[in-house]
Amino acid sequence: MTDIVAAQTTSLSGPVAQLARRASAVVANLRDGARASRSGARRQPTFSIGEAAALVGRTPAAIRDAEKDGRLPEPPRTETNRRVGYTLAQVNDMRGVFGTRPWRAPGDPCSVLAVQNFKGGVGKSTLSVHLAQYLAIQGYRVCLIDCDSQGSATTLFGYVPDLDLGEEDTLYPFLRHDEMRSLDYALKDTHFDGLKLIPANLRLFQSEYELAARMARGSGRLLDRLAQGIASISDQFDVVILDPPPALGAISLSVLRAANALVVPVPPTVMDFSSTAAFLNMLDETLTELASYDLAPELNFIRIVASKVDEGKSMQKELLALMRQVFGLAMIRTPFKDSAEIDNVTARLMTVYEVDNPMTSKAVRDRCLTYLNGVNEEILVDIRSTWPSHADRMRKEGLA
């Protein structure tokens, strides 16, 4: 019997190895042929003076005055003396000068938000990355932690995970070695000022087995390991976004344990709705089980996002109406619509927020941004509502 198994393994390993080599060669060619799309070569998004003024909360005239009197540096200009767009770092400098940084107060809790669904293909990583970048543009200090060994979120920042990154760049060492005290080692700057990334690659999958094996030996508190890591860096950030794997494993349980808010993307299809109903039931059972071990998370809010929405399809319109009825106030009002603009930019390992010109048409891009910003703004309101220091401002803004 052993000889038969060995023979079968040998016969399979040759073709699999050949396919793996071919696929890796293609990925390597994509990496080498698209250096400008990779993390190290990417530039920050830029903003006109009007856009910068809106983000900073001051007028263009106030910005010009600050530049004239030396509080802000003069921006570079073209040969025709036109201003070059402001980078996000420059916009954040303006916020510092004008005292309009929106950061949480030291006594406010860091928002640890998991974008989670146990089904793949629901737009989880796309939502996570766009939300992280949106919050950074609004002036918040953000960390995105890619907890999925597939590394989809990492890829959208321009990395080819298993070629550009080693296991030492990921969560893996921290989850594996109890003596490590901080996740600082894994924080990577991105081309968005104020946004840092802890990337993932395939090696992170190994920690699923290791964590499960150690928990089976009675180390239940290992579920706190990710929470401990986040606590070690949380004073640097307003929001930490977690992008977990689409499965209920040790890492997903650790994400649930660490999170204090949950966003669940759900495409309005029968299969996805059914899968999400099962996910919510499983989530309820999981939270009950965690509570029996005194490990249940304290969630400030749970929000459902209709993702990959195509209202041109009648069945999706019907399911979207059903979802709004079923989920009520827990559902984000704005749908996260399917868009050719998102498809085109993600195919280039980029996002809508970092491309100055539309990949499709101006009308398609503008429509995409309207819905994308709408979703992210609603989530931001939920986040801010957990910060006591923002209560007065939110009341003045009509948000509370």
ZILINRA-V978810 format. One line per field, one symbol per residue. ss: DSSP state (H for helix, E for strand, L for the rest). psi: psi as a letter, one per 20 degrees, with the letter a starting at -180 (. if undefined). A space follows every 50 residues. Layout:
ss = ???
psi = ???
//
This chain:
ss = LHHHHHHHHHHHHHHHHHHHHHHHHHHHHHHHHLHHHLHHHLLLLEELHH HHHHHHLLLHHHHHHHHHLLLLLLLLELLLLLELLEEHHHHHHHHHHHLL LLLLLLLLLLEEEEELLLLLLLLHHHHHHHHHHHHHHLLLLEEEEELLLL LHHHHHLLLLHHHHLLHHHLLHHHHHLLLLLLLHHHLEELLLLLEEEELL LHHHHHHHHHHHHHHHLLLHHHHHHHHHHHHHHHHHLLEEEEELLLLLLH HHHHHHHHLLEEEEEEELLHHHHHHHHHHHHHHHHHHHHHHHLLLLLLLL EEEEEEEEELLLLHHHHHHHHHHHHHHHHHELLLLEELLHHHHHHHLLLL LHHHLLLLLLLHHHHHHHHHHHHHHHHHHHHHHHLLLHHHHHHHHHLLLL
psi = gghggggggghhhghghgggggghggghggghilhiirghjqrqqqqrhg gggghhkrqhhhggghhhjihqqpqqqrhjkqpqqprhghghgghggikk pjqqqhiqqpooppoppjprjjkghgggghgghghghijqoqppoojpih kggghijjqogjhiqrhiiaighghhohipiqjhhippqrjopipqporq ahhhhhhgggggghhhjjmhihiigggggghiihiiqhppppnrqlqnah ghhhgghhqjqppopoqmqgghgghhghghghgghghgghhhjkjpqoph qpqppoqlpniiphhhgghghgghggiciipphpqnqpphgggghhhjla rhijphqqierhgggggghggghgghhghhggghiiohiiggghghiki.
//
